Amino acid sequence: MDKRDYSVAAHVNRINGQIVSRTRRVSLSDSEALYERALGRVQPVGMPKRNRRRKAPTK
């Protein structure tokens, strides 16, 4: 089973039942990461972070 590195969002303390280390990185298999990615808790290392706030519409 291949594992990939993921960076963890700032508001998350646990991933897959484990406490997140200070580096904010975890190694997860594709099946483990699927759930966490759907919730927006992790992103693959090297991908730009998503801005979850939307800008106010301009008139």
N, C-alpha and C positions, 0 to 999 in steps of 0.2 A: 504494500500500500504506500504510494507516494504521498509525501507531505509537502506542503508549501508554506512559506512564511507570510503572515498577515499582520498588519498594524491594527491596533485596537483603538476604538474611539475613546475620547477622554472621559466620558461619563460611565464607562463600563469597568466594573471591578472583577468580574468573573467571566471566563469563557470556557465552555465545555466542562463546567464543574470545577475548574482550577482557578486559583487567584492569579490575576495578571501581574507580571513582574514590572519593575520600573522601566524597562526598555520599551514597554507597550507593544511587544511583538510576541506572537504565538505561532506554532507550527500545527497546522490542521490538514487532515485529508479533505478531499473534495466533498465527500458526504458530510463531514463534520462542519465544514465551512458554509455549506449551502444554507442552513438555517440561520447562522450568525450573519451572513451577508444579506439575507432577506430582511433581517431586522435592522440593518445598517450599523451593526456593531463592529465589523471588521472589513478591511479592504486589503487586497493583495499588495505586498510591498512593492513600491515603485510606481503605483498608480496615483494620480493627483487626487487630493481630497475633494469631495463634493461639497459645495456650498448649499446647505440645506435651507437656508433662508432665501426667500424670494424678494426681489427688489420691488418697491412700490411701483405700480404702473404710472407711466408719465401721461400727462394729458395733452 
